[in-house]
């Protein structure tokens, strides 16, 4: 599961200036437009047959089953208003940064005599623009969630765990994420 990628994608709709299309036909049309007319690619992303995409585009089908309805909403929110999404990401990468709220197990590598046992923590940390830029770039390159976890763990390490010059030798990693939410 791509937890961090999904969390970043869930944050984008709060920046949209237009509502997502309501009808299944309009949603399908927007997805096909975003895929530059490639109906097979849209069908693969939705987990349906290419003929199903064609039927919704023609209006032969109007009421998708719940799995397709959820897939339509999820995929459409990933491609809707790409210009607005780029602007919001650019702002987060250059000036505002991102805020991450996470319930996660954090593991530690620390000097002898300290605990390195992972424990569940609920943290809300504002990461500076440099980390936002690295996370967005990793997502754009299609990096694995594991790579994105390393970037985020480094941000938590520097901003939260080492703040004020404490625990300078500490290295932090996510060993498990229960829930994560990102805002930018």
C-alpha positions, 0 to 999 in steps of 0.5 A: 500500500502506498500510504504516503503517496495516497496521503499526498493525493488526498491533500490536493482536493482542498486546493481545487477551485472547481468541484469534481464532475458529478455524473459517471459519464462526466467523470469518465470523460475527464479521466479519458481527457487526462489520459490523452484519449487512452481508454485502455489506460483509464480502464486499467487504472479503474480495474475494468474492461475498455468496453466498460469505459466506452459504455460510460462515455456513450451514456449507455451506463449511468450508475456504477457499482460501488467499487467503480464509483470509488475508483472513479472518484479516487483516480479523478481526484489524482488528475483533476485540475493539474495546474492548480495542483502544480501551483499548490505543490510549488508553493509548498515546495518553495515557501509554506512546506507541509504539515504531516499528522501521523500515527506511526511506529518510530524506530531509533538508532541511538548511542549505547544506553538508550532505547531503540525499541519502536513505539507508537507515537501520534505526531503533527509536524510541520516539515519545511519546504525542502522536505516537501520538494523532496517528497513531491519529486520522489512521488513524480519519479514514481519512487516506492513508498519505502523511499518516501518513508525515508525522506519523511523520517529524515524530516521528522528526525531533524524537525521533531526529534533533534530540535533544539540540539537534542539527540544529535546522534539519533537516527529515526525511521518509520517502522509502521504507519497506522494513519497518516494525513498530509496538508499543504 
